[in-house]
Amino acid sequence: MESSDDRFPAFVDWLARNMDDHETFGAGLAAEFFMSRTLLDRLIKAAAGEPTATFRRRLLLERAAFQLRSGRWSVIDVAVGAGYSSGEAFSRAFRREFGSAPTSWRSSPRGIHIGQPSRVHFFPPGGLRLPAQSEETDMEFTAGLVDHHIAVLDQMLSSAASLTDQQLDAPIEVPRPAIDQDPTIRSLLSRLVGQLQMWGAAMASRPYDFGVERDESIASMHARLARAGNDFAAFVHGVCADDRFGETFVDATGEKPYVFTAAGMIAHILTYAAFRRTLVVSALAAAGLEIDDDPLGWFAP
């Protein structure tokens, strides 16, 4: 059986999209989640600290308070929008929560939120906000960004494997000056993989052979990503876990020693990778291959 924590974000999402669907709420809502109304009520109450109907009614009253404060709706229109059959019923409910009748409150409005344990409230102009279900530190977030980047890169390589050499090597038009000369899908993917391997080598003060990136096959890139991607992700997770963002490295493999911190390197890689990834995603889309590189889904609740 799914827990209340599993169902609650989905319920809040449904509610945000259907706040004006007064007919479906009830037995119809339970059917939306493939469970009995009794079970749904129990799960929502466990997560929200209040019964399902009370939870929804509170959010509708918060939205009503916002609408009254804006001055663009009449009291009766606000009452109907909140699901009340009469102005009198709406006025009683509003007074109970906000301490004064709608008309009086409108002339001297205050905050629209009604305090509740769930901390889910209506936020103008038309959305709900669900508080974090678990604590995620900035260090975990950084590691998540790197994991997302490597996962997207792996997906792009898998898609690019179906392209012809002509498609892989077709020029990609970019504004000048750009960080890459004469970019193609092949060269950008190889650089994205090489970027991870190159900085791994720099941290170990080992030289990196850029020659591997010339006319590299997709299979070779995939093999390199399996090693370099895992190594770099493990390094970032270690940095995050131990809070070693200020750790300083000296790369002595070039003509001049190059000094950098872990934080600077991670930020550099993700910044340049975002630009290159965007170019590759656009070029793959032009070739009929859709890639979802939006981190919204990766960090979904």
N, C-alpha and C positions, 0 to 999 in steps of 0.2 A: 504494500500500500504506500502511495506517495504521501509524504509529510506535508504539513501546512506550509513549510518553507518552500517546497517544490511548487505548490499550487498558487501561493499568494502573489508572486510577481505576474503570473499569467492572468490571474483574476484582475489585478490592478490594470494591466494592459487592456484587457477586455473592457473594463469599466471606463477607462479613458476614451476608448473609441465608441462607446455606446451609452454615454451618460444621458442622452435624450431618448433612449429606447425604453420607455416605461412599461411597455407591454411584455417584452421578453424577460424582464427581471422576475425572478421567482423560480417556478418549476422549469421554465424555458432556459434560464441561466444554468441550472444544474445539468440540463441535457447538453448544454454547450461543453461542459467539462466531463461528460460521460460518467456521471455519478448521481446518487440520490441527493435531494435537496438537504436532507438531514446531515449527510456526510459532508457536503460542501459547507454548510453552515458551521459545522464543528471545526473543519479545517481553517476556515476564514476567521472564526472567533479566536482560535488558538494563536493565529499569527497577528491579527489586528487588535485583539483585546476587546472587541465589540462584535455583536451579531452582524451578519451580512447586511441585512436591511438597514440597520442603524448606521453602519459604516457608509453605505451608499447615501443615505439621507443626509448625513453630516456633510459629505462632500458636495452634495447638491445645494445645501444651505450655504456653504462657503462660496460656491460659485454665485449663488443668489446675492450674497453680500457684496461680492465684487461688482455684479451687474448694477446693484442699487447705487453703489459708490460712484460708478462711472456716469450715472445720470442719463443713460441713453435708452433705458427700458422703463416702462411703467411698472408699478407694483404688481398689477394683475398679470402682466406678461411674464415678469420674473417668477411669480407664483406658479403659473402654468408650466413654465420651463423647468421648475423644480419638482414638478409632478404632483402639485396640490390641486384638488378639484375646486377649491374656493379660496378667496382672499382671506377669509376669516381663519381657515385652518392653517394657511401659510403664516399669517400674522402671529398666531399662537406659538407655532413651532419656532419662528424666528425670534420672538421675544424670549422664549425659554432659553435659547442658546446665546443671544447677543444682549439680552437685558433691556431691550426697548423695541417698540413696534417698528416695522420697516420704514415707514415714512419719517418717524423721528430719528431713527438711526441714520437715514440718508442725509439728513441735514447736519449731522455731526458724526461722520463715519470714523471707525477705528479699524483695528486689524481684522482681517476676514477669517483667520484660522481659529478653529476650535480645538483646543488641546486634547490629544488622545495618545495612548501608549504606542500605537503603530507609527506615528509621525508621518503618515501619508496625508497630504493636504492638496487642495486645489491650488494651482498656480496659474495666473492669467497668462495668455488670454483664454486657453482652453485645455490645459493639460493637468496631469497629476504628477506628483513627484514621489518616488519610492525611495526611502533611505537605504543606505548600503546594508545588505544582508550579512555581510562579513567584513571585517576590517582588512583593508588592503593598503599596505604601506607604499610609499613612493619607491622603495627599493624593489618590491614585488612588481610594481607597475613597470619599472625600467626593464626588468627581466622579461616581463610579458611582451613588451614592445620588441625585444630582440627575438623572442620565440615566434612572434607573429611574422616578423620580417623573414626569418628563415623558412617558415611554413609557406609563405607566399612565394618565395623564391623557388622552393621545391615544386610548387604547383605550376609556376611559370615554365620551369624547365620541362616538366611532364607534358605541358601543352605544346611547347615549342618543338618537341621531338617529332610532332606530326607535320611540321613544315618542311618545304623543300629548301635546298641550299639557296636558291634564288630568293625565296622569301626571307630566309634568315639573314641574308647579306644585303638586302635592299636598303638604301640609305634612308635614314629617318631625319626629317627636316626639324631643326631646332634653331632657336634664336642664337645669334652670335654676340659676344663670345660664350662658349659653353664649356662645361667641365670635361667633355669628351670630344675628340676630333672625329668627324665623319662617323657618327654612331649608327650601328645596325642592331637588330635584335640579338644577333650572335655576339657582337662585341660588348654590348651592354650586359647581357647575361653572364658572360665570361668575367667581366669586370666586377659585377656584383658578387660572384663567388670569390674572385681573386681578392677583393677588398677584405673579406673575412680572413682568408689565408695569409694575406700580406701583413695585416696587423698582428696576427698570431705569430708570424715570423719576427716582426719587429719587437714584440714583447720578449722573445727569446733571443734577441740579437742575432738572428739568422738572416741571411740574404734571401730575397724573394725573386724567383725567376719569372719576369714578366713575359718571357717567350712562350710560356705555356698558354697564354691567352690569345696567341695568333692563330686564327682559323681553327679554334678549338671545337671539337665535336660536342654535341649535347650530352652524349654518354660520358665523356670525360668531365664535363662540368658537374654532372650528377654525382659522379664518384668523388670529385673534390669536395662538393658540398656536404656529402655524407660525413667526411672527415672534418673539414674546416668548420662547418656549421655546428656540428656537435661540440667540437672543442671550444668554439667561441661562446656558444650558449652556456656551456658548463662554467667557463671563466666568468661570464657576467653573473650567473646565478651565485657563484662564489663571492664575487665582489659585493653583490647585494646582501647576501646573508651575513657577511662580516663587516659591512659598511666600509669598504676599502676604496671608495671613489677617489680619494686623494692619493692613492698609490701612484708613485712616479716611476716611469721607465726611461731608460737611456738606450736609444738604438744607435749602436756604434758601427753599423755595417756600411754606412755611406761615407762620403768624403768628410762630412761634419757630423758629430754626434747630434742626435735629434731627441729632445726631451719632451715627454708628454705624460699626462695623467690618465688614469683609467676612465674618469668621467669625460675628459676631453675626447678620448678615442671613441668611446661608445656614442657620444653625441655626434661626432664627425661621421661615423659609419652610418648611423640612422638618417642623418640629414642628407648626405649624398645619395644614400640608397633610396630614399623617398623620391628624389628627382628621377633617378634612373629607372626605378620601378614604374613610375607614372608613364614614362616614355615607352617602356616595354609593354605595359598593359594596353596603351592606346594602339601600339603597332600590332599587337596580337588581336585586338578587337577588329582592326581593319582587315585582318586575315581570317576573320570569322571565329576567333577563339576568345571566349569571355572569361576573364579572371576577376574574382572578387578580392580585391586587396584592401577593402575598407575595414579598419580595426574595430568599427562599431560592433560587428558580429563576433569578433574575437573576444571582446570584453563584455559580451552580453551577460545579463544577470542569469 
